Amino acid sequence: MKRKLRINGHSHLLPYPEEIPKFMKDKEIFWVDDERKYMLQKGWKRPVTHSSFFLDDKLEWMEHFKIDHAVVLNLSQLYGNGLRLEEMKHALRFQNDFNARIQQDHPDKFTCGFVVHPGFINGALWEMERCVEKLGMRVLCLPTHFMDSIGQWRCIFDEENDPIFELADKYKLAIEVHPYDGDKMIKLENVSWRFHLVWMLAQCGDAYHFYTLNGMQSRYPNIRTCFAHGGQLAQMNLGRRIQGFDGRPDLFEGKHHPRKAVGHPNIYFDTLVHDTDSLKLTVDRQGSKQVIMGLDDPYPLGEMESLPQSSYPGKILDLALDRKIINEKEYDDIWEDNVLRWLFGDNQDAKQDLTDKILGKVKVK
């Protein structure tokens, strides 16, 4: 009997300082200090809070916690918002080439995503073609919101971006939607981590609002979209959205009813919601098959080992099983089958190929 795999669908990885091109630091786009203590941008720095931000320690961390494989997303700091066009193109290309190399060097351990900037559609489409056809990448990472070419903040699912989703549909990609840059969008003082603790969830809820109003889950049947951090506000806010849609139909002409998206097989949410009540709401509302494991390691808001929080990777799912929110099959599926279905849809050969690599049945070069 094949052992059940533990696949983390939401992970991140920092390049070592010496891997980051000189222009990134010179132009203060993004860099890591030589002591590996901070990640930095112009006017911003954030502590590197765990050694598993970097590859070798990440592999040891995964081994220690028996995590067989991880989906590595792009760094949120490299969405490219507000950069000059040429700087943005080079920065995003660096991120994508870095992730591609990680996937190529460790296909048994990592499936890596690539990122494009929707504010420049033609460039985004060219980069998608390059990442899929030349680099063999299958996970498209997108921000919930982006800054367009005239400095206006837009939702990723605005209709102007349909060409991106048409191409993603052609390639049958998995898509990850992740929030960031709330402090640049919302005119509030950046204190008490409010943009990570509150506004990120609102950004996810806003993106889900437009994804479902535009009926993208049915218009693009070959893509499978996962909302980071459980799309947490999207779960809590459903009733208000339904009442608004029914009560003011004049505001939603030509849009799709919010109910049509609930539990849709092409929409996924990760487990990173921090408490079992929130996870229960997600499972009850969307169905356990639409939930994938997401640790958001190694960030401090991820599921990391922590004495003050009495936490460890996978704790929330263990608690959910213990409290009978899910059963053992659902538990195993969230760790493995659901992640594979998000990544590959109904492509059984692709699922088997990755599974064989993870289990060592395919010789990795």
C-alpha positions in Angstrom: 0.0 0.0 0.0 1.4 3.4 -1.0 2.1 5.6 1.9 0.3 8.9 2.0 2.3 11.9 1.0 2.6 15.2 2.9 2.7 18.0 0.3 2.7 21.6 1.4 0.9 23.7 -1.1 2.1 27.1 0.1 5.8 27.6 0.8 8.4 30.3 0.1 12.2 30.4 -0.4 14.7 33.2 -0.3 17.8 33.3 -2.6 21.1 33.4 -0.8 22.5 36.9 -0.8 25.2 36.1 -3.4 22.5 34.7 -5.8 20.7 38.1 -6.0 21.9 40.2 -9.0 23.9 43.3 -8.2 21.3 45.6 -10.0 18.6 44.5 -7.5 20.6 45.9 -4.6 22.0 48.9 -6.5 18.4 50.0 -7.5 17.1 49.0 -4.0 14.5 46.6 -5.5 15.2 43.7 -3.3 18.2 42.1 -1.5 19.3 40.1 1.5 22.2 41.3 3.7 25.4 39.2 3.8 24.7 38.0 7.3 21.3 36.6 6.2 19.6 38.6 8.9 17.3 40.8 6.9 15.5 41.0 3.5 15.5 44.6 2.3 13.9 47.0 -0.2 14.1 50.8 -0.5 12.9 52.2 2.8 11.9 48.7 4.1 13.5 45.8 5.8 12.1 42.6 7.4 14.0 40.2 9.7 14.8 36.7 8.4 13.0 34.9 11.2 14.0 31.3 10.4 17.0 29.6 8.8 14.6 27.6 6.5 14.2 30.7 4.4 17.2 29.3 2.6 17.5 26.1 0.5 19.8 23.9 2.6 18.0 24.6 5.8 14.6 24.3 4.1 15.5 20.8 3.0 16.6 19.9 6.5 13.4 21.4 8.0 11.2 19.5 5.5 13.0 16.3 6.4 12.6 16.9 10.2 8.9 17.5 9.9 8.3 14.8 7.3 7.1 17.1 4.6 7.7 15.2 1.3 7.2 18.1 -1.2 6.5 21.8 -1.3 5.0 24.2 -3.7 7.3 27.3 -3.7 5.5 30.5 -4.5 7.1 33.7 -5.6 8.2 36.2 -2.9 5.5 38.8 -2.3 8.1 41.5 -2.4 8.7 40.7 -6.1 5.3 41.4 -7.6 7.0 44.4 -9.2 4.4 47.0 -8.3 5.6 50.6 -8.7 8.8 49.7 -10.5 9.9 51.1 -13.8 9.1 48.8 -16.7 12.6 47.5 -17.4 13.4 47.1 -13.7 10.2 45.2 -13.2 10.9 42.9 -16.1 14.4 42.0 -14.9 13.4 41.6 -11.3 10.5 39.2 -12.1 12.7 37.3 -14.6 15.2 36.8 -11.8 12.5 35.5 -9.5 11.2 33.1 -12.1 14.6 31.9 -13.2 15.5 31.3 -9.5 12.4 29.3 -8.9 12.8 27.3 -12.1 16.4 26.3 -11.1 15.1 25.2 -7.7 12.5 23.0 -9.4 15.0 21.6 -11.9 17.6 20.9 -9.3 15.2 19.3 -6.8 12.1 18.0 -8.7 11.4 15.5 -5.9 11.2 18.2 -3.3 9.8 21.3 -5.0 7.2 22.4 -7.5 7.8 26.1 -8.1 5.6 29.0 -9.3 6.3 31.9 -11.6 5.0 35.4 -11.5 4.0 38.0 -14.1 2.9 41.6 -13.9 -0.7 42.2 -15.2 -0.1 45.9 -15.7 1.8 45.1 -18.9 -0.3 42.4 -20.7 1.9 41.6 -23.6 5.0 41.2 -21.5 3.0 39.1 -19.1 1.9 36.8 -21.9 5.5 36.4 -23.2 6.8 35.6 -19.8 4.0 33.0 -19.3 5.0 31.3 -22.5 8.7 31.3 -21.5 8.0 29.9 -18.0 5.7 27.2 -19.2 7.3 26.1 -22.5 11.0 26.7 -21.7 11.2 26.3 -18.0 8.5 23.7 -17.4 6.6 25.6 -14.7 2.9 24.9 -14.1 1.9 27.2 -11.2 1.1 30.9 -12.0 1.5 33.2 -9.0 -0.6 36.4 -9.1 -1.2 39.2 -6.6 -4.8 39.9 -5.5 -4.2 43.5 -6.7 -1.7 45.3 -8.9 -0.7 48.8 -9.9 -1.5 49.5 -13.5 0.7 51.6 -15.9 -0.9 54.8 -14.7 -0.5 54.1 -11.0 -4.1 53.0 -10.3 -4.6 49.9 -8.1 -6.7 47.2 -9.8 -8.0 43.8 -8.9 -6.2 40.9 -10.6 -9.5 39.7 -12.0 -10.5 42.9 -13.9 -11.7 42.0 -17.3 -8.7 43.7 -19.0 -6.6 40.8 -17.7 -8.7 38.2 -19.5 -5.8 37.4 -22.0 -3.7 36.2 -19.0 -6.5 33.7 -18.0 -7.1 32.7 -21.6 -3.5 31.7 -21.9 -3.5 30.0 -18.5 -6.6 28.1 -19.5 -4.8 26.9 -22.7 -1.9 25.7 -20.6 -4.2 24.2 -17.9 -2.3 26.0 -15.2 -2.7 26.0 -11.4 -3.0 29.5 -10.1 -2.2 30.9 -6.7 -3.7 34.2 -5.7 -1.8 36.0 -2.8 -2.3 39.4 -1.1 0.4 42.0 -0.6 1.1 45.8 -0.7 -2.0 46.7 1.3 -0.1 49.5 3.0 0.4 51.1 -0.5 -3.3 50.8 -1.4 -4.9 51.9 1.9 -4.3 55.2 3.5 -3.8 54.1 7.1 -0.8 54.2 9.3 1.2 51.0 9.1 1.1 50.0 12.8 0.5 46.8 14.7 1.0 44.7 11.6 -2.6 45.6 10.5 -1.9 45.1 6.8 -0.9 41.5 7.4 -3.3 40.6 10.1 -6.5 42.3 8.8 -6.1 43.8 5.4 -4.5 40.8 3.6 -7.7 38.9 4.4 -9.8 41.7 3.0 -7.6 41.7 -0.2 -8.3 37.9 -0.6 -12.0 38.5 -0.1 -12.0 41.3 -2.6 -10.2 39.1 -5.2 -12.6 36.2 -4.6 -15.5 38.6 -4.9 -14.5 39.6 -8.5 -13.3 36.1 -9.5 -16.8 34.7 -8.8 -18.8 37.7 -10.0 -17.1 37.4 -13.3 -17.8 33.6 -13.4 -14.1 32.8 -14.1 -14.4 29.3 -12.6 -16.7 28.4 -15.4 -15.4 30.7 -18.2 -11.9 29.2 -17.8 -12.6 25.5 -17.0 -9.0 24.3 -17.3 -7.5 26.5 -14.6 -7.7 25.8 -10.9 -7.3 28.8 -8.6 -6.2 28.7 -5.0 -6.8 31.6 -2.7 -4.0 32.0 -0.1 -4.6 32.2 3.6 -7.9 30.2 3.2 -9.4 33.2 1.4 -10.5 33.8 5.0 -12.8 36.8 4.6 -14.3 35.2 1.5 -15.8 32.5 3.8 -17.1 34.8 6.4 -18.4 37.4 3.9 -20.5 35.1 1.7 -23.9 35.9 3.2 -23.3 39.6 3.0 -22.3 39.3 -0.7 -25.4 37.2 -1.5 -27.7 39.7 0.2 -26.0 42.6 -1.6 -26.4 40.8 -5.0 -30.0 40.0 -4.4 -30.9 43.4 -2.8 -29.2 45.6 -5.4 -29.4 43.7 -8.7 -28.9 47.0 -10.5 -25.2 47.0 -9.4 -24.5 43.5 -10.7 -25.9 43.5 -14.2 -24.3 40.7 -16.2 -22.5 39.3 -13.2 -22.7 35.7 -11.7 -24.5 35.0 -8.5 -22.1 34.4 -5.5 -23.8 31.1 -4.7 -22.7 29.6 -8.1 -19.1 29.5 -7.0 -19.5 27.9 -3.5 -17.8 24.5 -3.5 -16.8 24.8 -7.2 -14.3 22.1 -8.1 -12.0 24.7 -9.7 -11.6 26.9 -6.7 -9.3 26.0 -3.8 -8.3 27.4 -0.4 -5.3 26.6 1.7 -5.5 25.6 5.4 -3.6 28.7 6.7 -6.4 30.2 8.7 -4.9 29.7 12.2 -7.9 28.3 14.1 -10.2 25.3 13.7 -13.4 27.4 13.8 -12.3 29.1 10.6 -11.2 25.8 9.0 -14.5 24.3 9.9 -16.3 27.1 8.2 -14.2 26.6 5.1 -14.8 22.8 5.1 -18.5 23.2 5.7 -19.0 25.8 3.1 -16.6 24.8 0.3 -16.2 21.0 1.0 -13.0 19.4 2.1 -12.0 18.5 -1.4 -11.4 22.2 -2.1 -9.0 22.6 0.7 -5.2 22.1 0.4 -2.4 22.1 2.9 -0.7 25.4 3.2 2.0 26.1 5.8 3.2 29.5 4.5 6.6 28.6 5.8 9.0 30.0 6.9 7.2 33.3 7.7 6.1 33.9 11.3 2.5 33.9 10.3 3.0 30.5 8.8 2.7 27.2 10.6 6.1 27.0 12.1 7.4 25.4 15.3 6.9 27.9 18.1 6.8 27.4 21.8 4.8 30.6 22.5 2.2 29.5 20.1 2.6 25.8 21.0 2.6 25.3 17.2 4.3 23.0 14.6 3.8 22.4 10.9 0.4 20.7 10.3 -1.0 21.4 13.8 -4.3 22.9 12.6 -5.1 19.8 10.5 -4.2 17.5 13.4 -6.6 19.5 15.6 -9.3 19.4 13.0 -9.0 15.6 12.9 -9.0 15.4 16.6 -12.1 17.5 16.9 -13.9 15.6 14.1 -14.1 18.5 11.7 -12.6 16.2 9.1 -12.1 12.4 9.0 -8.9 10.5 8.3 -9.5 10.3 4.5 -10.2 14.0 4.3 -7.1 14.6 6.4 -4.9 12.5 4.0 -6.6 14.1 0.9 -5.8 17.7 2.1 -2.2 16.7 2.5 -1.9 14.9 -0.9 -4.8 14.3 -3.3 -6.3 17.7 -3.2 -2.9 19.4 -3.7 -2.2 17.1 -6.7 -5.7 17.9 -8.1 -5.1 21.6 -7.8 -1.7 21.3 -9.5 -2.7 19.0 -12.3 -6.5 18.8 -12.5 -7.5 15.5 -14.1 -4.0 14.8 -15.6 -3.4 11.5 -14.0 0.0 11.0 -15.8 1.3 14.3 -14.4 0.1 13.4 -10.9 1.8 10.0 -11.1 5.0 11.5 -12.5 5.3 13.8 -9.5 4.4 11.1 -7.1 7.0 8.8 -8.5 9.7 11.5 -8.2 8.7 12.2 -4.6 8.9 8.5 -3.8 12.2 8.0 -5.6 10.7 5.8 -8.3 12.1 8.1 -10.9 15.8 8.8 -11.0 16.3 12.5 -10.5 19.3 14.0 -12.3 
